[in-house]
């Protein structure tokens, strides 16, 4: 049986801008934050402030490109704010897909790629494929 679990999020990392400052600049509440220096593992501390915003499409059984399209639409309403962050932080989008019993393709239209590029964002893809019997 095929199934999938996909989601996307926008991220900001910086040693300079604390999460509350990123929220103030963007005028958005984050889905998750982490502060520079906080303990993240027994022998490791965060080397950056992190600010994340989940995409507006609920995590689940969809196509990554649909999730990405919806998140880009949100970010396109903030071009000035993204510009203010760009010189002081790294910005990007992460696309995550867990696929069980399937090996789907991925299509990003030229128009969508251009929209992401116009925002000056990088895109990371974390894609995991499992045979149904090996699903976690």
N, CA, C and O atoms as a printed pandas DataFrame, in Angstrom:
     atom_number atom_name residue_name chain_id  residue_number  x_coord  y_coord  z_coord
0              1         N          UNK        A               1    0.839   -1.181    0.000
1              2        CA          UNK        A               1    0.000    0.000    0.000
2              3         C          UNK        A               1    0.886    1.247    0.000
3              4         O          UNK        A               1    1.817    1.350    0.799
4              5         N          UNK        A               2    0.599    2.180   -0.884
5              6        CA          UNK        A               2    1.357    3.421   -0.960
6              7         C          UNK        A               2    0.776    4.463   -0.006
7              8         O          UNK        A               2   -0.439    4.573    0.159
8              9         N          UNK        A               3    1.669    5.215    0.609
9             10        CA          UNK        A               3    1.244    6.377    1.390
10            11         C          UNK        A               3    2.400    7.357    1.462
11            12         O          UNK        A               3    3.549    7.002    1.197
12            13         N          UNK        A               4    2.086    8.584    1.821
13            14        CA          UNK        A               4    3.114    9.622    1.930
14            15         C          UNK        A               4    2.782   10.585    3.055
15            16         O          UNK        A               4    1.630   10.728    3.464
16            17         N          UNK        A               5    3.813   11.233    3.538
17            18        CA          UNK        A               5    3.702   12.247    4.585
18            19         C          UNK        A               5    4.637   13.377    4.166
19            20         O          UNK        A               5    5.857   13.227    4.232
20            21         N          UNK        A               6    4.074   14.509    3.735
21            22        CA          UNK        A               6    4.896   15.605    3.235
22            23         C          UNK        A               6    4.557   16.918    3.939
23            24         O          UNK        A               6    3.432   17.135    4.389
24            25         N          UNK        A               7    5.570   17.787    4.018
25            26        CA          UNK        A               7    5.377   19.123    4.565
26            27         C          UNK        A               7    6.528   20.021    4.132
27            28         O          UNK        A               7    7.568   19.541    3.682
28            29         N          UNK        A               8    6.331   21.324    4.271
29            30        CA          UNK        A               8    7.373   22.300    3.964
30            31         C          UNK        A               8    7.414   23.346    5.069
31            32         O          UNK        A               8    6.430   23.571    5.774
32            33         N          UNK        A               9    8.584   23.983    5.205
33            34        CA          UNK        A               9    8.675   25.108    6.127
34            35         C          UNK        A               9    9.723   26.099    5.638
35            36         O          UNK        A               9   10.666   25.738    4.934
36            37         N          UNK        A              10    9.535   27.357    6.029
37            38        CA          UNK        A              10   10.469   28.436    5.765
38            39         C          UNK        A              10   11.336   28.582    7.000
39            40         O          UNK        A              10   10.836   28.507    8.122
40            41         N          UNK        A              11   12.641   28.792    6.805
41            42        CA          UNK        A              11   13.542   28.908    7.939
42            43         C          UNK        A              11   14.449   30.130    7.793
43            44         O          UNK        A              11   14.784   30.567    6.692
44            45         N          UNK        A              12   14.825   30.650    8.945
45            46        CA          UNK        A              12   15.780   31.752    9.055
46            47         C          UNK        A              12   16.789   31.344   10.111
47            48         O          UNK        A              12   16.401   30.968   11.217
48            49         N          UNK        A              13   18.084   31.409    9.793
49            50        CA          UNK        A              13   19.120   31.162   10.796
50            51         C          UNK        A              13   20.057   32.354   10.829
51            52         O          UNK        A              13   20.351   32.960    9.799
52            53         N          UNK        A              14   20.525   32.686   12.035
53            54        CA          UNK        A              14   21.392   33.848   12.203
54            55         C          UNK        A              14   22.105   33.780   13.543
55            56         O          UNK        A              14   21.564   33.252   14.514
56            57         N          UNK        A              15   23.305   34.307   13.593
57            58        CA          UNK        A              15   23.964   34.502   14.882
58            59         C          UNK        A              15   23.646   35.890   15.406
59            60         O          UNK        A              15   23.924   36.198   16.565
60            61         N          UNK        A              16   23.065   36.728   14.559
61            62        CA          UNK        A              16   22.807   38.131   14.868
62            63         C          UNK        A              16   21.368   38.401   15.313
63            64         O          UNK        A              16   21.141   39.139   16.271
64            65         N          UNK        A              17   20.406   37.806   14.622
65            66        CA          UNK        A              17   18.993   38.099   14.873
66            67         C          UNK        A              17   18.350   37.029   15.747
67            68         O          UNK        A              17   18.295   35.861   15.362
68            69         N          UNK        A              18   17.871   37.419   16.903
69            70        CA          UNK        A              18   17.140   36.507   17.786
70            71         C          UNK        A              18   15.759   36.226   17.185
71            72         O          UNK        A              18   15.254   37.031   16.402
72            73         N          UNK        A              19   15.148   35.103   17.539
73            74        CA          UNK        A              19   13.834   34.756   16.981
74            75         C          UNK        A              19   12.780   35.855   17.135
75            76         O          UNK        A              19   11.997   36.080   16.212
76            77         N          UNK        A              20   12.743   36.533   18.265
77            78        CA          UNK        A              20   11.737   37.588   18.442
78            79         C          UNK        A              20   11.960   38.750   17.478
79            80         O          UNK        A              20   11.003   39.409   17.071
80            81         N          UNK        A              21   13.224   39.007   17.106
81            82        CA          UNK        A              21   13.510   40.055   16.130
82            83         C          UNK        A              21   13.035   39.643   14.738
83            84         O          UNK        A              21   12.506   40.467   13.992
84            85         N          UNK        A              22   13.221   38.377   14.389
85            86        CA          UNK        A              22   12.744   37.874   13.096
86            87         C          UNK        A              22   11.224   37.991   13.040
87            88         O          UNK        A              22   10.671   38.424   12.030
88            89         N          UNK        A              23   10.551   37.608   14.118
89            90        CA          UNK        A              23    9.090   37.727   14.178
90            91         C          UNK        A              23    8.659   39.177   13.996
91            92         O          UNK        A              23    7.692   39.461   13.288
92            93         N          UNK        A              24    9.380   40.091   14.638
93            94        CA          UNK        A              24    9.052   41.505   14.520
94            95         C          UNK        A              24    9.226   42.031   13.106
95            96         O          UNK        A              24    8.403   42.811   12.627
96            97         N          UNK        A              25   10.274   41.618   12.445
97            98        CA          UNK        A              25   10.524   42.066   11.074
98            99         C          UNK        A              25    9.477   41.495   10.117
99           100         O          UNK        A              25    8.929   42.221    9.288
100          101         N          UNK        A              26    9.203   40.199   10.234
101          102        CA          UNK        A              26    8.261   39.556    9.313
102          103         C          UNK        A              26    6.801   39.818    9.661
103          104         O          UNK        A              26    5.933   39.723    8.794
104          105         N          UNK        A              27    6.520   40.146   10.916
105          106        CA          UNK        A              27    5.129   40.301   11.330
106          107         C          UNK        A              27    4.384   38.979   11.318
107          108         O          UNK        A              27    3.176   38.935   11.089
108          109         N          UNK        A              28    5.126   37.889   11.570
109          110        CA          UNK        A              28    4.548   36.546   11.590
110          111         C          UNK        A              28    4.984   35.827   12.859
111          112         O          UNK        A              28    6.079   36.060   13.371
112          113         N          UNK        A              29    4.121   34.952   13.360
113          114        CA          UNK        A              29    4.470   34.126   14.508
114          115         C          UNK        A              29    5.087   32.827   14.005
115          116         O          UNK        A              29    4.531   32.191   13.109
116          117         N          UNK        A              30    6.210   32.425   14.558
117          118        CA          UNK        A              30    6.871   31.206   14.096
118          119         C          UNK        A              30    6.154   29.951   14.564
119          120         O          UNK        A              30    5.399   29.963   15.536
120          121         N          UNK        A              31    6.413   28.876   13.847
121          122        CA          UNK        A              31    5.937   27.557   14.265
122          123         C          UNK        A              31    6.892   26.945   15.271
123          124         O          UNK        A              31    6.500   26.138   16.114
124          125         N          UNK        A              32    8.170   27.348   15.167
125          126        CA          UNK        A              32    9.208   26.800   16.050
126          127         C          UNK        A              32   10.393   27.765   16.062
127          128         O          UNK        A              32   10.683   28.422   15.062
128          129         N          UNK        A              33   11.074   27.842   17.208
129          130        CA          UNK        A              33   12.290   28.653   17.316
130          131         C          UNK        A              33   13.328   27.910   18.148
131          132         O          UNK        A              33   13.024   26.979   18.894
132          133         N          UNK        A              34   14.559   28.363   17.985
133          134        CA          UNK        A              34   15.641   27.881   18.842
134          135         C          UNK        A              34   16.608   29.042   19.000
135          136         O          UNK        A              34   16.868   29.780   18.050
136          137         N          UNK        A              35   17.139   29.198   20.210
137          138        CA          UNK        A              35   18.020   30.307   20.532
138          139         C          UNK        A              35   19.478   29.871   20.539
139          140         O          UNK        A              35   19.812   28.772   20.981
140          141         N          UNK        A              36   20.320   30.735   20.050
141          142        CA          UNK        A              36   21.767   30.517   20.050
142          143         C          UNK        A              36   22.229   30.085   21.438
143          144         O          UNK        A              36   21.875   30.703   22.441
144          145         N          UNK        A              37   23.026   29.013   21.483
145          146        CA          UNK        A              37   23.599   28.554   22.738
146          147         C          UNK        A              37   22.776   27.564   23.521
147          148         O          UNK        A              37   23.273   26.974   24.480
148          149         N          UNK        A              38   21.517   27.365   23.135
149          150        CA          UNK        A              38   20.672   26.423   23.866
150          151         C          UNK        A              38   21.215   24.998   23.655
151          152         O          UNK        A              38   21.722   24.662   22.585
152          153         N          UNK        A              39   21.095   24.190   24.690
153          154        CA          UNK        A              39   21.544   22.795   24.631
154          155         C          UNK        A              39   20.641   22.018   23.679
155          156         O          UNK        A              39   19.427   21.990   23.875
156          157         N          UNK        A              40   21.215   21.380   22.643
157          158        CA          UNK        A              40   20.404   20.606   21.700
158          159         C          UNK        A              40   20.744   19.123   21.712
159          160         O          UNK        A              40   19.986   18.306   21.187
160          161         N          UNK        A              41   21.858   18.779   22.296
161          162        CA          UNK        A              41   22.255   17.388   22.492
162          163         C          UNK        A              41   23.151   17.377   23.721
163          164         O          UNK        A              41   23.563   18.431   24.205
164          165         N          UNK        A              42   23.445   16.208   24.214
165          166        CA          UNK        A              42   24.232   16.105   25.442
166          167         C          UNK        A              42   25.525   16.922   25.379
167          168         O          UNK        A              42   25.909   17.561   26.359
168          169         N          UNK        A              43   26.180   16.897   24.244
169          170        CA          UNK        A              43   27.467   17.607   24.140
170          171         C          UNK        A              43   27.448   18.685   23.060
171          172         O          UNK        A              43   28.498   19.061   22.538
172          173         N          UNK        A              44   26.249   19.185   22.720
173          174        CA          UNK        A              44   26.152   20.158   21.631
174          175         C          UNK        A              44   25.186   21.281   21.962
175          176         O          UNK        A              44   24.117   21.066   22.533
176          177         N          UNK        A              45   25.591   22.482   21.586
177          178        CA          UNK        A              45   24.738   23.661   21.742
178          179         C          UNK        A              45   24.459   24.256   20.368
179          180         O          UNK        A              45   25.261   24.112   19.445
180          181         N          UNK        A              46   23.318   24.925   20.239
181          182        CA          UNK        A              46   22.944   25.553   18.971
182          183         C          UNK        A              46   23.954   26.646   18.626
183          184         O          UNK        A              46   24.308   27.469   19.470
184          185         N          UNK        A              47   24.410   26.641   17.380
185          186        CA          UNK        A              47   25.382   27.646   16.927
186          187         C          UNK        A              47   24.718   28.846   16.265
187          188         O          UNK        A              47   25.391   29.808   15.895
188          189         N          UNK        A              48   23.397   28.788   16.118
189          190        CA          UNK        A              48   22.632   29.877   15.502
190          191         C          UNK        A              48   21.288   30.023   16.200
191          192         O          UNK        A              48   20.805   29.104   16.862
192          193         N          UNK        A              49   20.702   31.197   16.037
193          194        CA          UNK        A              49   19.280   31.358   16.314
194          195         C          UNK        A              49   18.547   30.734   15.129
195          196         O          UNK        A              49   19.010   30.839   13.994
196          197         N          UNK        A              50   17.414   30.091   15.379
197          198        CA          UNK        A              50   16.610   29.510   14.307
198          199         C          UNK        A              50   15.162   29.951   14.462
199          200         O          UNK        A              50   14.636   30.036   15.572
200          201         N          UNK        A              51   14.537   30.226   13.339
201          202        CA          UNK        A              51   13.137   30.641   13.280
202          203         C          UNK        A              51   12.499   29.867   12.130
203          204         O          UNK        A              51   13.003   29.905   11.008
204          205         N          UNK        A              52   11.395   29.166   12.396
205          206        CA          UNK        A              52   10.746   28.354   11.366
206          207         C          UNK        A              52    9.255   28.659   11.293
207          208         O          UNK        A              52    8.590   28.897   12.301
208          209         N          UNK        A              53    8.756   28.641   10.050
209          210        CA          UNK        A              53    7.328   28.827    9.798
210          211         C          UNK        A              53    6.838   27.677    8.936
211          212         O          UNK        A              53    7.286   27.518    7.801
212          213         N          UNK        A              54    5.922   26.873    9.465
213          214        CA          UNK        A              54    5.350   25.772    8.693
214          215         C          UNK        A              54    4.502   26.326    7.557
215          216         O          UNK        A              54    3.889   27.386    7.679
216          217         N          UNK        A              55    4.479   25.586    6.444
217          218        CA          UNK        A              55    3.637   25.980    5.321
218          219         C          UNK        A              55    2.167   25.928    5.696
219          220         O          UNK        A              55    1.798   25.252    6.655
220          221         N          UNK        A              56    1.312   26.642    4.944
221          222        CA          UNK        A              56   -0.105   26.707    5.283
222          223         C          UNK        A              56   -0.895   25.446    4.947
223          224         O          UNK        A              56   -2.007   25.269    5.444
224          225         N          UNK        A              57   -0.341   24.569    4.112
225          226        CA          UNK        A              57   -1.022   23.311    3.808
226          227         C          UNK        A              57   -0.662   22.315    4.902
227          228         O          UNK        A              57    0.512   22.109    5.207
228          229         N          UNK        A              58   -1.672   21.707    5.480
229          230        CA          UNK        A              58   -1.452   20.766    6.574
230          231         C          UNK        A              58   -0.586   19.596    6.131
231          232         O          UNK        A              58   -0.743   19.062    5.033
232          233         N          UNK        A              59    0.318   19.219    6.998
233          234        CA          UNK        A              59    1.191   18.070    6.749
234          235         C          UNK        A              59    0.335   16.859    6.432
235          236         O          UNK        A              59   -0.671   16.606    7.095
236          237         N          UNK        A              60    0.743   16.106    5.408
237          238        CA          UNK        A              60   -0.010   14.905    5.098
238          239         C          UNK        A              60    0.224   14.385    3.708
239          240         O          UNK        A              60    1.316   14.498    3.151
240          241         N          UNK        A              61   -0.818   13.816    3.162
241          242        CA          UNK        A              61   -0.768   13.057    1.922
242          243         C          UNK        A              61   -1.014   13.969    0.719
243          244         O          UNK        A              61   -2.090   13.930    0.123
244          245         N          UNK        A              62   -0.053   14.766    0.371
245          246        CA          UNK        A              62   -0.177   15.642   -0.792
246          247         C          UNK        A              62    1.084   15.585   -1.613
247          248         O          UNK        A              62    1.903   14.679   -1.460
248          249         N          UNK        A              63    1.234   16.555   -2.483
249          250        CA          UNK        A              63    2.430   16.662   -3.308
250          251         C          UNK        A              63    3.277   17.814   -2.790
251          252         O          UNK        A              63    2.761   18.885   -2.474
252          253         N          UNK        A              64    4.572   17.585   -2.707
253          254        CA          UNK        A              64    5.477   18.621   -2.199
254          255         C          UNK        A              64    5.299   19.920   -2.960
255          256         O          UNK        A              64    5.294   20.991   -2.353
256          257         N          UNK        A              65    5.155   19.850   -4.272
257          258        CA          UNK        A              65    5.054   21.077   -5.053
258          259         C          UNK        A              65    3.822   21.898   -4.675
259          260         O          UNK        A              65    3.858   23.125   -4.761
260          261         N          UNK        A              66    2.740   21.253   -4.260
261          262        CA          UNK        A              66    1.547   21.986   -3.819
262          263         C          UNK        A              66    1.805   22.684   -2.481
263          264         O          UNK        A              66    1.384   23.822   -2.278
264          265         N          UNK        A              67    2.492   22.000   -1.581
265          266        CA          UNK        A              67    2.859   22.602   -0.296
266          267         C          UNK        A              67    3.790   23.786   -0.525
267          268         O          UNK        A              67    3.625   24.842    0.085
268          269         N          UNK        A              68    4.772   23.604   -1.410
269          270        CA          UNK        A              68    5.740   24.659   -1.708
270          271         C          UNK        A              68    5.054   25.874   -2.313
271          272         O          UNK        A              68    5.338   27.008   -1.926
272          273         N          UNK        A              69    4.160   25.644   -3.250
273          274        CA          UNK        A              69    3.419   26.732   -3.902
274          275         C          UNK        A              69    2.666   27.574   -2.870
275          276         O          UNK        A              69    2.685   28.803   -2.940
276          277         N          UNK        A              70    2.008   26.923   -1.920
277          278        CA          UNK        A              70    1.238   27.646   -0.903
278          279         C          UNK        A              70    2.143   28.451    0.021
279          280         O          UNK        A              70    1.803   29.576    0.386
280          281         N          UNK        A              71    3.287   27.896    0.404
281          282        CA          UNK        A              71    4.215   28.627    1.264
282          283         C          UNK        A              71    4.819   29.820    0.526
283          284         O          UNK        A              71    4.956   30.899    1.103
284          285         N          UNK        A              72    5.174   29.639   -0.725
285          286        CA          UNK        A              72    5.732   30.739   -1.514
286          287         C          UNK        A              72    4.726   31.887   -1.598
287          288         O          UNK        A              72    5.111   33.053   -1.513
288          289         N          UNK        A              73    3.453   31.569   -1.762
289          290        CA          UNK        A              73    2.421   32.610   -1.817
290          291         C          UNK        A              73    2.405   33.445   -0.535
291          292         O          UNK        A              73    2.228   34.662   -0.594
292          293         N          UNK        A              74    2.588   32.807    0.616
293          294        CA          UNK        A              74    2.653   33.538    1.888
294          295         C          UNK        A              74    3.878   34.452    1.900
295          296         O          UNK        A              74    3.779   35.622    2.271
296          297         N          UNK        A              75    5.015   33.926    1.499
297          298        CA          UNK        A              75    6.263   34.687    1.551
298          299         C          UNK        A              75    6.303   35.821    0.535
299          300         O          UNK        A              75    6.965   36.834    0.763
300          301         N          UNK        A              76    5.605   35.662   -0.579
301          302        CA          UNK        A              76    5.563   36.728   -1.590
302          303         C          UNK        A              76    4.879   37.986   -1.074
303          304         O          UNK        A              76    5.036   39.058   -1.659
304          305         N          UNK        A              77    4.128   37.872    0.001
305          306        CA          UNK        A              77    3.488   39.057    0.602
306          307         C          UNK        A              77    4.463   39.816    1.502
307          308         O          UNK        A              77    4.094   40.834    2.088
308          309         N          UNK        A              78    5.715   39.328    1.619
309          310        CA          UNK        A              78    6.700   39.916    2.528
310          311         C          UNK        A              78    8.027   40.238    1.820
311          312         O          UNK        A              78    9.078   39.979    2.405
312          313         N          UNK        A              79    8.036   40.782    0.606
313          314        CA          UNK        A              79    9.320   40.985   -0.086
314          315         C          UNK        A              79   10.238   41.983    0.627
315          316         O          UNK        A              79   11.445   41.758    0.715
316          317         N          UNK        A              80    9.682   43.068    1.130
317          318        CA          UNK        A              80   10.497   44.065    1.829
318          319         C          UNK        A              80   11.088   43.476    3.100
319          320         O          UNK        A              80   12.260   43.696    3.409
320          321         N          UNK        A              81   10.280   42.731    3.831
321          322        CA          UNK        A              81   10.716   42.135    5.086
322          323         C          UNK        A              81   11.804   41.077    4.852
323          324         O          UNK        A              81   12.770   40.996    5.610
324          325         N          UNK        A              82   11.639   40.275    3.804
325          326        CA          UNK        A              82   12.676   39.289    3.475
326          327         C          UNK        A              82   13.977   39.991    3.111
327          328         O          UNK        A              82   15.060   39.522    3.458
328          329         N          UNK        A              83   13.869   41.104    2.419
329          330        CA          UNK        A              83   15.054   41.891    2.076
330          331         C          UNK        A              83   15.775   42.404    3.311
331          332         O          UNK        A              83   17.005   42.449    3.338
332          333         N          UNK        A              84   15.025   42.789    4.329
333          334        CA          UNK        A              84   15.641   43.259    5.576
334          335         C          UNK        A              84   16.390   42.136    6.284
335          336         O          UNK        A              84   17.406   42.378    6.936
336          337         N          UNK        A              85   15.897   40.926    6.158
337          338        CA          UNK        A              85   16.544   39.778    6.795
338          339         C          UNK        A              85   17.759   39.289    6.016
339          340         O          UNK        A              85   18.742   38.843    6.607
340          341         N          UNK        A              86   17.690   39.372    4.702
341          342        CA          UNK        A              86   18.664   38.736    3.824
342          343         C          UNK        A              86   20.114   39.081    4.156
343          344         O          UNK        A              86   20.963   38.191    4.104
344          345         N          UNK        A              87   20.429   40.290    4.483
345          346        CA          UNK        A              87   21.809   40.672    4.782
346          347         C          UNK        A              87   22.295   40.224    6.151
347          348         O          UNK        A              87   23.496   40.238    6.419
348          349         N          UNK        A              88   21.376   39.831    7.011
349          350        CA          UNK        A              88   21.730   39.497    8.395
350          351         C          UNK        A              88   21.467   38.052    8.761
351          352         O          UNK        A              88   21.743   37.639    9.887
352          353         N          UNK        A              89   20.930   37.268    7.815
353          354        CA          UNK        A              89   20.553   35.888    8.121
354          355         C          UNK        A              89   20.569   35.049    6.848
355          356         O          UNK        A              89   20.588   35.580    5.738
356          357         N          UNK        A              90   20.560   33.751    7.026
357          358        CA          UNK        A              90   20.348   32.834    5.908
358          359         C          UNK        A              90   18.872   32.490    5.887
359          360         O          UNK        A              90   18.255   32.295    6.934
360          361         N          UNK        A              91   18.304   32.415    4.685
361          362        CA          UNK        A              91   16.880   32.166    4.511
362          363         C          UNK        A              91   16.683   31.018    3.537
363          364         O          UNK        A              91   17.429   30.887    2.566
364          365         N          UNK        A              92   15.696   30.198    3.790
365          366        CA          UNK        A              92   15.424   29.126    2.848
366          367         C          UNK        A              92   14.127   28.410    3.145
367          368         O          UNK        A              92   13.412   28.713    4.100
368          369         N          UNK        A              93   13.856   27.451    2.290
369          370        CA          UNK        A              93   12.679   26.596    2.431
370          371         C          UNK        A              93   13.155   25.158    2.482
371          372         O          UNK        A              93   14.037   24.759    1.721
372          373         N          UNK        A              94   12.573   24.388    3.372
373          374        CA          UNK        A              94   12.866   22.960    3.447
374          375         C          UNK        A              94   11.606   22.200    3.061
375          376         O          UNK        A              94   10.521   22.471    3.577
376          377         N          UNK        A              95   11.760   21.245    2.149
377          378        CA          UNK        A              95   10.665   20.385    1.710
378          379         C          UNK        A              95   10.975   18.973    2.189
379          380         O          UNK        A              95   12.044   18.435    1.903
380          381         N          UNK        A              96   10.044   18.379    2.911
381          382        CA          UNK        A              96   10.269   17.063    3.501
382          383         C          UNK        A              96    9.200   16.106    3.003
383          384         O          UNK        A              96    8.012   16.427    2.997
384          385         N          UNK        A              97    9.639   14.925    2.586
385          386        CA          UNK        A              97    8.702   13.908    2.137
386          387         C          UNK        A              97    9.107   12.531    2.630
387          388         O          UNK        A              97   10.239   12.093    2.424
388          389         N          UNK        A              98    8.176   11.854    3.281
389          390        CA          UNK        A              98    8.345   10.460    3.675
390          391         C          UNK        A              98    7.407    9.647    2.789
391          392         O          UNK        A              98    6.200    9.889    2.768
392          393         N          UNK        A              99    7.963    8.685    2.057
393          394        CA          UNK        A              99    7.188    7.900    1.109
394          395         C          UNK        A              99    7.293    6.423    1.483
395          396         O          UNK        A              99    8.385    5.898    1.704
396          397         N          UNK        A             100    6.148    5.773    1.547
397          398        CA          UNK        A             100    6.069    4.381    1.964
398          399         C          UNK        A             100    5.463    3.566    0.822
399          400         O          UNK        A             100    4.334    3.815    0.398
400          401         N          UNK        A             101    6.226    2.590    0.333
401          402        CA          UNK        A             101    5.735    1.760   -0.748
402          403         C          UNK        A             101    5.559    2.517   -2.048
403          404         O          UNK        A             101    4.787    2.099   -2.911
404          405         N          UNK        A             102    6.269    3.629   -2.198
405          406        CA          UNK        A             102    6.145    4.455   -3.398
406          407         C          UNK        A             102    7.479    5.146   -3.665
407          408         O          UNK        A             102    8.289    5.337   -2.759
408          409         N          UNK        A             103    7.685    5.507   -4.895
409          410        CA          UNK        A             103    8.871    6.264   -5.282
410          411         C          UNK        A             103    8.413    7.336   -6.265
411          412         O          UNK        A             103    8.687    7.237   -7.462
412          413         N          UNK        A             104    7.718    8.359   -5.769
413          414        CA          UNK        A             104    7.109    9.346   -6.654
414          415         C          UNK        A             104    8.150   10.291   -7.240
415          416         O          UNK        A             104    9.246   10.460   -6.705
416          417         N          UNK        A             105    7.778   10.883   -8.328
417          418        CA          UNK        A             105    8.609   11.914   -8.921
418          419         C          UNK        A             105    8.309   13.262   -8.287
419          420         O          UNK        A             105    7.430   13.388   -7.435
420          421         N          UNK        A             106    9.050   14.251   -8.716
421          422        CA          UNK        A             106    8.865   15.607   -8.213
422          423         C          UNK        A             106    8.974   16.541   -9.400
423          424         O          UNK        A             106    9.940   16.468  -10.160
424          425         N          UNK        A             107    7.994   17.423   -9.570
425          426        CA          UNK        A             107    8.028   18.386  -10.666
426          427         C          UNK        A             107    7.848   19.786  -10.100
427          428         O          UNK        A             107    6.853   20.073   -9.433
428          429         N          UNK        A             108    8.808   20.646  -10.368
429          430        CA          UNK        A             108    8.702   22.056  -10.024
430          431         C          UNK        A             108    8.647   22.830  -11.338
431          432         O          UNK        A             108    9.582   22.774  -12.136
432          433         N          UNK        A             109    7.566   23.540  -11.556
433          434        CA          UNK        A             109    7.429   24.303  -12.796
434          435         C          UNK        A             109    8.462   25.426  -12.838
435          436         O          UNK        A             109    8.951   25.875  -11.801
436          437         N          UNK        A             110    8.780   25.867  -14.035
437          438        CA          UNK        A             110    9.711   26.985  -14.200
438          439         C          UNK        A             110    9.181   28.221  -13.483
439          440         O          UNK        A             110    9.952   28.985  -12.902
440          441         N          UNK        A             111    7.875   28.414  -13.522
441          442        CA          UNK        A             111    7.273   29.577  -12.859
442          443         C          UNK        A             111    7.489   29.516  -11.344
443          444         O          UNK        A             111    7.800   30.531  -10.721
444          445         N          UNK        A             112    7.326   28.332  -10.752
445          446        CA          UNK        A             112    7.527   28.198   -9.309
446          447         C          UNK        A             112    8.995   28.382   -8.943
447          448         O          UNK        A             112    9.310   29.042   -7.953
448          449         N          UNK        A             113    9.882   27.809   -9.727
449          450        CA          UNK        A             113   11.316   27.985   -9.483
450          451         C          UNK        A             113   11.681   29.473   -9.546
451          452         O          UNK        A             113   12.458   29.952   -8.720
452          453         N          UNK        A             114   11.132   30.199  -10.506
453          454        CA          UNK        A             114   11.405   31.633  -10.637
454          455         C          UNK        A             114   10.880   32.401   -9.432
455          456         O          UNK        A             114   11.549   33.305   -8.932
456          457         N          UNK        A             115    9.693   32.048   -8.965
457          458        CA          UNK        A             115    9.124   32.732   -7.805
458          459         C          UNK        A             115   10.016   32.565   -6.573
459          460         O          UNK        A             115   10.235   33.517   -5.824
460          461         N          UNK        A             116   10.525   31.352   -6.371
461          462        CA          UNK        A             116   11.429   31.102   -5.239
462          463         C          UNK        A             116   12.721   31.890   -5.428
463          464         O          UNK        A             116   13.218   32.506   -4.485
464          465         N          UNK        A             117   13.265   31.872   -6.643
465          466        CA          UNK        A             117   14.499   32.606   -6.932
466          467         C          UNK        A             117   14.299   34.102   -6.734
467          468         O          UNK        A             117   15.182   34.779   -6.208
468          469         N          UNK        A             118   13.155   34.624   -7.146
469          470        CA          UNK        A             118   12.880   36.054   -6.976
470          471         C          UNK        A             118   12.848   36.454   -5.503
471          472         O          UNK        A             118   13.128   37.603   -5.164
472          473         N          UNK        A             119   12.508   35.513   -4.632
473          474        CA          UNK        A             119   12.519   35.769   -3.188
474          475         C          UNK        A             119   13.927   35.629   -2.604
475          476         O          UNK        A             119   14.156   35.978   -1.446
476          477         N          UNK        A             120   14.860   35.124   -3.398
477          478        CA          UNK        A             120   16.237   34.954   -2.938
478          479         C          UNK        A             120   16.394   33.819   -1.940
479          480         O          UNK        A             120   17.234   33.888   -1.043
480          481         N          UNK        A             121   15.594   32.781   -2.091
481          482        CA          UNK        A             121   15.603   31.683   -1.126
482          483         C          UNK        A             121   16.259   30.438   -1.702
483          484         O          UNK        A             121   16.144   30.153   -2.894
484          485         N          UNK        A             122   16.945   29.706   -0.842
485          486        CA          UNK        A             122   17.426   28.381   -1.210
486          487         C          UNK        A             122   16.314   27.384   -0.894
487          488         O          UNK        A             122   15.399   27.678   -0.124
488          489         N          UNK        A             123   16.410   26.195   -1.504
489          490        CA          UNK        A             123   15.448   25.124   -1.224
490          491         C          UNK        A             123   16.234   23.862   -0.905
491          492         O          UNK        A             123   17.132   23.466   -1.649
492          493         N          UNK        A             124   15.886   23.242    0.202
493          494        CA          UNK        A             124   16.439   21.944    0.578
494          495         C          UNK        A             124   15.327   20.908    0.445
495          496         O          UNK        A             124   14.167   21.180    0.752
496          497         N          UNK        A             125   15.702   19.713   -0.019
497          498        CA          UNK        A             125   14.761   18.607   -0.103
498          499         C          UNK        A             125   15.282   17.463    0.751
499          500         O          UNK        A             125   16.402   16.992    0.556
500          501         N          UNK        A             126   14.472   17.026    1.686
501          502        CA          UNK        A             126   14.762   15.844    2.495
502          503         C          UNK        A             126   13.702   14.819    2.141
503          504         O          UNK        A             126   12.556   14.916    2.582
504          505         N          UNK        A             127   14.095   13.824    1.333
505          506        CA          UNK        A             127   13.154   12.835    0.824
506          507         C          UNK        A             127   13.571   11.452    1.304
507          508         O          UNK        A             127   14.726   11.050    1.163
508          509         N          UNK        A             128   12.621   10.739    1.868
509          510        CA          UNK        A             128   12.884    9.425    2.444
510          511         C          UNK        A             128   11.917    8.411    1.831
511          512         O          UNK        A             128   10.704    8.621    1.833
512          513         N          UNK        A             129   12.460    7.315    1.308
513          514        CA          UNK        A             129   11.631    6.272    0.696
514          515         C          UNK        A             129   11.796    4.982    1.482
515          516         O          UNK        A             129   12.911    4.545    1.764
516          517         N          UNK        A             130   10.661    4.380    1.830
517          518        CA          UNK        A             130   10.668    3.134    2.588
518          519         C          UNK        A             130    9.796    2.117    1.876
519          520         O          UNK        A             130    8.730    2.450    1.358
520          521         N          UNK        A             131   10.258    0.872    1.854
521          522        CA          UNK        A             131    9.368   -0.206    1.465
522          523         C          UNK        A             131    8.331   -0.300    2.582
523          524         O          UNK        A             131    8.668   -0.103    3.749
524          525         N          UNK        A             132    7.111   -0.588    2.255
525          526        CA          UNK        A             132    6.037   -0.595    3.252
526          527         C          UNK        A             132    6.398   -1.459    4.459
527          528         O          UNK        A             132    6.109   -1.078    5.593
528          529         N          UNK        A             133    7.010   -2.590    4.240
529          530        CA          UNK        A             133    7.347   -3.471    5.369
530          531         C          UNK        A             133    8.447   -2.905    6.254
531          532         O          UNK        A             133    8.623   -3.362    7.383
532          533         N          UNK        A             134    9.195   -1.915    5.761
533          534        CA          UNK        A             134   10.268   -1.303    6.550
534          535         C          UNK        A             134    9.885    0.060    7.110
535          536         O          UNK        A             134   10.751    0.773    7.616
536          537         N          UNK        A             135    8.641    0.433    7.036
537          538        CA          UNK        A             135    8.199    1.742    7.500
538          539         C          UNK        A             135    8.416    1.876    8.992
539          540         O          UNK        A             135    8.122    0.954    9.752
540          541         N          UNK        A             136    8.938    3.036    9.422
541          542        CA          UNK        A             136    9.137    3.247   10.866
542          543         C          UNK        A             136    7.823    3.372   11.619
543          544         O          UNK        A             136    7.824    3.551   12.837
